[in-house]
């Protein structure tokens, strides 16, 4: 069970509450991928062997019920294999953002819906950028936003491969 801090408590600590997902049942959004070729392109996969290896790695994960610990493992593999950028990797390893008074991550074993989390974090960041026209002009702001967009694409590509039986990049058409 997570303990939520009040605003007064948060003023005196490095602790942060986990990101509160508004729509934890969300499984589709504007980043949802429905084609193997798009999922492969998103993760920079070029052949069926790479897809088979990725699917084998992902078989124990569900992007709609995953912990920060698990996202770190998945993100590390994606980053190590140059499937995502460093900025996107940051989204994976930060998980739901819960931390203790020393700033260390907490409750990293707690499962949540990463598709909804990533999408809602992006929506909140876009809203924050729109609230102050100076924010997008700050150094690194557009890189940060692009990393969030890329992470959303990646999490949805992973979800596609987890839920897909196909390992081929081409469509097998029979008359």
C-alpha positions in Angstrom: 0.0 0.0 0.0 1.4 3.4 -1.0 1.2 6.3 1.4 0.3 9.6 -0.3 2.0 12.7 1.0 0.3 16.0 1.6 1.6 19.3 0.0 3.0 20.4 3.4 4.9 17.1 3.8 6.3 17.3 0.3 7.8 20.8 0.9 10.2 19.3 3.4 11.3 16.1 1.7 12.6 14.7 -1.6 9.7 12.1 -1.4 7.2 12.0 -4.2 3.9 10.1 -4.6 3.5 7.7 -7.5 2.0 9.2 -10.6 -1.7 8.9 -10.3 -3.0 7.2 -13.4 -6.5 8.6 -14.2 -7.5 5.9 -16.6 -5.7 2.7 -15.5 -7.8 0.5 -17.8 -6.5 2.3 -21.0 -5.0 -0.2 -23.5 -5.3 1.9 -26.6 -4.4 5.5 -27.4 -3.1 7.6 -30.3 0.2 5.5 -30.1 -1.5 2.1 -30.5 0.2 0.0 -33.1 -1.7 -2.6 -35.1 0.8 -3.7 -37.7 4.0 -5.7 -37.3 5.9 -3.5 -39.8 5.1 -0.4 -37.8 6.0 -2.1 -34.5 9.3 -3.3 -36.0 10.1 0.1 -37.5 9.4 1.8 -34.1 11.9 -0.4 -32.4 14.4 -0.4 -35.3 14.0 -4.2 -35.9 14.9 -5.3 -39.4 14.3 -9.0 -39.6 12.2 -11.8 -38.2 15.0 -13.2 -36.1 15.2 -10.0 -34.1 11.4 -10.1 -33.6 11.5 -13.7 -32.4 14.2 -12.8 -29.9 12.3 -9.8 -28.7 9.1 -11.8 -28.3 10.9 -14.5 -26.4 12.3 -11.8 -24.0 8.9 -10.2 -23.6 6.9 -13.3 -22.9 6.9 -12.8 -19.1 5.8 -9.1 -19.4 2.5 -7.3 -19.8 2.6 -3.6 -20.4 -0.8 -3.1 -18.8 0.4 -4.7 -15.5 4.1 -4.1 -15.0 6.3 -2.8 -12.2 9.0 -0.2 -12.2 11.5 -3.0 -11.6 10.3 -4.8 -14.7 10.2 -1.6 -16.8 13.9 -1.1 -15.9 14.8 -4.5 -17.2 12.8 -4.0 -20.4 14.1 -0.4 -20.9 17.7 -1.5 -20.3 17.4 -4.2 -23.0 15.8 -1.7 -25.4 18.4 0.9 -24.8 21.4 -1.5 -24.9 20.2 -2.7 -28.3 19.6 0.8 -29.5 15.9 0.4 -29.9 15.2 3.5 -27.8 17.0 6.8 -27.0 18.5 7.8 -23.6 15.5 10.1 -23.1 13.0 7.3 -23.7 15.1 5.1 -21.4 14.6 7.7 -18.7 10.8 7.2 -18.9 11.2 3.4 -18.5 13.5 3.6 -15.5 11.5 6.3 -13.7 8.5 4.1 -13.6 5.6 5.5 -11.6 7.9 8.1 -10.0 7.4 7.1 -6.3 10.3 8.0 -4.1 11.2 8.3 -0.4 12.5 11.2 1.7 16.0 10.6 0.3 14.8 10.6 -3.3 15.2 6.8 -3.7 12.6 5.0 -5.7 10.0 3.1 -3.6 7.4 0.5 -4.2 9.2 -0.6 -7.4 7.5 -4.0 -7.2 4.0 -2.4 -7.5 2.3 -3.2 -10.8 0.6 -0.5 -13.0 -0.5 0.1 -16.6 2.6 1.5 -18.4 0.6 2.3 -21.5 -1.7 4.6 -19.5 1.1 5.9 -17.4 3.3 6.9 -20.3 0.4 8.4 -22.2 -0.9 10.4 -19.3 2.6 11.7 -18.3 3.0 12.9 -21.9 -0.4 14.6 -21.9 0.4 16.3 -18.6 3.8 17.5 -19.9 2.2 18.9 -23.1 -0.4 20.7 -20.9 2.4 22.1 -18.8 4.3 23.3 -21.8 1.2 25.0 -23.1 0.6 26.7 -19.7 3.8 28.7 -20.1 5.2 29.6 -23.6 8.7 30.0 -22.1 8.9 26.3 -21.1 9.3 24.8 -24.6 12.1 27.3 -25.4 14.2 26.1 -22.5 17.3 24.0 -23.2 16.4 20.3 -23.5 12.7 20.8 -23.4 12.0 19.6 -26.9 14.4 16.7 -26.4 12.5 15.7 -23.2 9.2 15.9 -25.0 10.5 13.9 -28.0 11.8 11.2 -25.6 8.3 10.9 -24.0 6.7 10.6 -27.4 9.3 7.9 -28.4 8.7 6.1 -25.1 5.0 6.0 -25.9 5.7 4.6 -29.4 8.0 2.0 -27.9 5.6 0.8 -25.1 2.9 0.4 -27.7 5.2 -1.5 -30.0 6.2 -3.8 -27.2 2.5 -4.3 -26.4 1.9 -5.2 -30.0 4.6 -7.8 -30.0 3.5 -9.3 -26.6 0.0 -9.7 -27.9 0.9 -10.8 -31.5 1.5 -14.4 -32.7 3.2 -13.3 -35.8 7.0 -13.0 -36.0 7.1 -12.0 -39.7 7.6 -8.5 -41.0 5.7 -9.2 -44.2 2.0 -10.0 -44.7 1.3 -13.5 -45.9 -1.5 -13.2 -48.5 -3.1 -16.3 -50.0 -5.7 -16.2 -52.8 
